[in-house]
Amino acid sequence: MNISEQQQKAKTLCHISLGTNQLQRASKFYDVVLATLDIYRVTEHEQSVAYGKGYPTFWLQIPYDQGPATVGNGSHIGFMATSKEQVNEFYRVAIDAGAQCNGRPGPRPEYGDAYYGCFVIDLDGHRIEASFWDVNYSK
């Protein structure tokens, strides 16, 4: 896991963690859903599983205090897709794996002309999104 100084300076977040009450089931869900975005399991421990593109940026974990994991009201995690097709596949796989629809794939003009994304609710009730920003978009 060698990360160059330039790569470090280009990042805005180190990682994000979501609590789960069902680590094995949740990690199986994220194994298939995140694979649609070329994001894979990179490490795991007894109480947690981490995903990323070479190093862990998204963690699932049993809460450290051993209390029940709960959902943050108003929070969601947005994953970056590299194409509209990836967004569509993310949505299809997530729904097939048991997620609930929270917004079908498509443009959202209120987010800007370049935006295309979808929203689902995972097995623990967390809201997750996949979005593609077409930076070459022109009207």
N, C-alpha and C positions, 0 to 999 in steps of 0.2 A: 504494500500500500504506500508507494512513494507518490507524494503529491508535491508538485513543484510550487515554488513561491508564487509564481504567476497564477497558477490555478487557485491557490489559497486566496489571493487578493481578488480574484474574479467572483468569489462566492459571497452571497449575502446571508445565507443561513448555514449553520454547521449540520444540524439534523432536526428532525421533528419526531416526537414520540406520541403514540396513541396507546392508551390503556385498554386492556382486554380482560374479560373474565373467562375466556375460552381460547387460550393461546394456540393450541393445536389446530382447532377449527379455523380460527382467524388467519393463521399463517398459511394454511392450505388455500384459503380464499385469496389472499394477497399473492401467493406463489403464481396462480394462474392469471389473475387480473393484471398485476404489474408486469408480467412477462409480455403483455401486449404492447408495452411501452419500452421494451428492452431494459427493464429494471428487474434485477434478480436478487435472491437471498445471498448475502455476502458473509454473514456470520450469525451464529446462534448460541444461546446460553440457556440454562435451565429456565430462567424467568423471562427471556426475551429472544426476539428474532429481528435481524436487521436486513434491510434491502438497500440497493443502490446500484450505481454504475461503477464498480471497482472499489468503492468504500461506502460505509454505512451512512445514509442520509435520512432514512425513514425506518423508525423502530416500532415494533409492537411489543408491549410488555405487560406483565402482571404488575400492578402498582407496587412500588417499593414498600409502602406501609401495610401491605397485605389487605387493605380495605378493598371494597368493590370498585371496579373501574366504572366511571360514569362519563356521559357525553357532555361536552362543553356547548352550552347554548350559544348559538351565533358563530361557532367556529366551524371551519372546514379545511380540508387539505386539498390543494390543487397540484396535480401532477402534470408535467409538460409532455405533450405529444409532439411528434415531428411531422405529422400529417393528419388530414381529416380522416383518412382511413384508420389510423391508429386510434383516434377518438371513437370512431364507430365500433372498432373491435373491442376496445376497453369496455364500452357500454354493453355490448352483446355478451362478452365473457362474464362481466360482473353480474348482470341479470341472471345468466345461466347458472352462476355460482351461488345465487341466493340473495343478491342485493336487491333493494327496492329502487324503482325509478324515482328520481327527484328532479328530472329535467332531461328529456331526450336529446341526442346529439343534434346540433344545428348552430346556426349563427345566433348571436345575441347582439343586435344593433346597439342596445344600450351600453354594451361593453366596448364598442368600437367596431368599425367595419372589418378589421383584420381578425376578429375573434371567432372561433368555432369550438364548441365544447359540449360537455355533458356532465350531468350530476347524478350520483347514486348515493344510497345510504347503505353502509356496510353491515355486516352481521351483528355488530355491537351497537349500531345506531349512529356511527360517525358519518358525517357528510363528506364525500370525496368527489373530486372533479378531475376530468382530463380535458386539457385545452390545447389547441393549436392556434398559434398567432401567425397568420400569413403576412409576414413583413413585406412581401412583394406585392401585396394587395393594391390594386388601383381601380378606381371607379371609372 
